[in-house]
Structure formats: C-alpha cells, structure tokens
Amino acid sequence: MNTTLTAGMSSILLLVFMPFPAAASSVPAAPAAGSVLPDPFQEEPPLTPEKNRHPYLEIHGDYRWLYGKGRFSAHTPDLQQNRWTRREEKAYRSQRRLRLFSTLHTSADTRLKWMLEDKRDSKDPADEHHLSLARLYLESENEHSKWEAGRFNYYLLDGNVIDKRVDGIRASFGSARKKPGRLTILAARTTGRDGLRRKKGWSLLYDREEGKLKGRTAFLHFRNEDALPDSFPGLSSMGMLSGRSGSGFDRQEIWETLLEYRPDAKWNLSLDLLQSRGSHDRDHYHENERGFVAAATCGQLDEKKKGTWEAWVRYYDQPQSSILYHTMDGDTKFFQRMGFKGWGVRLDYIVVPGLAWAVEGFALKNKKSGSLTRDFREYVLGTSLTAYF
C-alpha cells in the first residue's frame, strides 16, 4: 500500500508542479482589470472608420516576448515516515508569439475575420507551433443584433472564468446602453488535442450600463467531451477517494456577476461574484461553492501615446469549479480542486508609441485543503514586451 501511494503521489507531483501559464498562454494577456472592459464580442482593437467601397481588407498584428519565473511549494504526506513533507520547485517560461489579424469587409454589415499565429517556447518546444490559422469566423451585425460563427476567442467578462479559443456560434440582441439591455447566447466547443482536453457547452450573458455603473451576469454549463479517468488509480483501487486532492471536472455550472463602478476617467473598481458547481464521476467528487474577485485599476493606457500607463491590483478567492480556462499568467491548475486565493498586481507602460512593457506578479495559496494535499503556494513574477503594428 505504501509503495502504491508513494508512486501515486510522485505522479501527481509531476502534474502539480507544471510551469505557468497553461491554457492561458495561448491567449492574449488579460486587459487591465479596471480599464473599460472590452465588448464581449470584440476580439481585436476597434476597426478604422467604415470605407465607402466594399470589399476591402484590413491587417494588423502584434509580437510579444514573455518571460516569467515561478516558485511552487506544497505539503504532501510521507506515509513511510508518517509525516507531511514540504516539496518545492522552481519554473520559468520564455515565449515569443506573433499574431496577424485580418478583416475582410464584404459589406457594411458583414466581415470575415481570421488570425495567423506563430508561437515559440524556449522551455517547452512541445508547447510551440509554427505559423498556422488560429481563428476564422464570419461576423454580421445590424442595429438590433450581432452574429458570429466559426472559430473565435471566448473572453467572458474579466477573464476569471474563461478566456479560450472555441468553435461555435454566438448571437447578441439589443444594446447594453439602452433598455432593457443586451442578451448574448453562445453554443460552442473549446479547442484541444483530444476529447479529454475539450469541453462543450453553452452560456447566457446579460449586460446593462447606466452612467458610471455597469452590471453583467452570466450562466455557463460546460462538460468534458470525454469522461476524465481516476485522479489516483492506485488509491481508487483500494477504495480511497481523491477528493480535493484530485484534479478536473466532468461537468461545471457557473454563475458569474460582474459589478463595475468608474468614479472618474482614471479609476475603476469592480467586484466579480462567483457561484459554481462541479463534479467528477470516476472520483465520486462534487462541490457547490462561492467565491469572488475584487479589483481596482488606476491610469489610462493608450498604445499610441508614449508615457501612458495603467496599473491594477486584484484579490482572488475562487473555487476551482468556477474556472474553465483562467486568463491570468499563472498556473491555476496547480491547486488541484482546492481552489485558490491571494493577490495579483500588474503595471503596463507605453515605452514608445506601439511598444508596451508590462510587469506583473502573483502570490497565491490554496483556498481549502485536500486529504493528500495542503499548504500549496505559488509565487510568480513576469515581464513582457509587446509591439503593435
């Protein structure tokens, strides 16, 4: 029994101490938490004013270099010596990413959008890919509705729940600035190498703006395409359940409400309220929990103006079932099913027009403890340079 459990713990530690970021590395860096949040349907910067003739093509892009270091520690049981042992590991990430965005305006109301992406990783060549078609979707809108179909990026609210490439359809009706507000419906499947790494589901989003106040609320229902295996097969064969020490969910239901208040042009305050349910069938695990993310932002960033800046600070208190694909440049999967809490800070500065420098850091720990895991801590410090053209 001791040999099997030790082998099981060795396997989980290999999964636990993964370098950051995981899924979030395939998506753009998160916008500053207190800035005016992007329109949920706007993946790229706003387009130039409408041309008089159609069709016409617009192309822009960015090149980002990212470097970060992380320190991860955890306490796991040593059954041979009957005590908890602290394990610690350091990791780093050095990544270069090129993105080319193209928009073909076929008419005043209809556009075809696509994105080419090339990503190189100095630490993990298996996580890199050469220039390939990463997004392709058709977009059509009028004064009453907007439709998107194809492969696009799904960035919900402040990115605390999902920021991920999906294949699907999304439709919105109404306007957030007019009564009764805007309703958005999504049906999609996330991208991934196989069914164990893909989720499919749907979501509803309602948003409304009134002066300095903004309110957005969403419900998501997603499930794994293929059922996940036992987290610890060696333990389950002996009738021992993994509980919070296991990883992953077969099904997740998430309610999210983002409240935002902007007292003036430089300050923004927000509170993201979370309620989630998650289950893993083979582990016989279920949870129903609450959480939140509070944020404050100061400054106004304009990539065309030298010397402009923006800084934010966040406090996280998130159950693990509230996360599908988090946008932070940290490793949320590190915390297994314990959830996490802690601080994050970031500063963005325009060095010269078209060149942005950013530095960010996170100090996080597990929200709850598992039967085989406790006192998980993660410290991440990273920097990036992004050139826009």
Secondary structure, 3 states (H helix, E strand, C coil): CHHHHHHHHHHHHHHHCCCCCCHHHHCCCCCCCCCCCCCCCCCCCCCCCCCCCCCEEEEEEEEEEEEEEEEEEEEEEECCCCEEEEEEEEEEEEEEEEEEEEEEECCCCEEEEEEEEEEEECCCHHHCEEEEEEEEEEEEECCCEEEEEEEEEEECCCCCCEEEEEEEEEEEEECCCCCCCEEEEEEEEECCCCHHHCEEEEEEEEEEEECCEEEEEEEEEEEECCCCCCCCHHHHCCCCCCHHHCCCCCEEEEEEEEEEECCCCCEEEEEEEEEEEEEECCCCEEEEEEEEEEEEEEEECCCCCCCCEEEEEEEEEECHHHCCECCCCCCHHHHCCCCEEEEEEEEEEEEECCEEEEEEEEEEEECCCCCCCEEEEEEEEEEEEEEEC
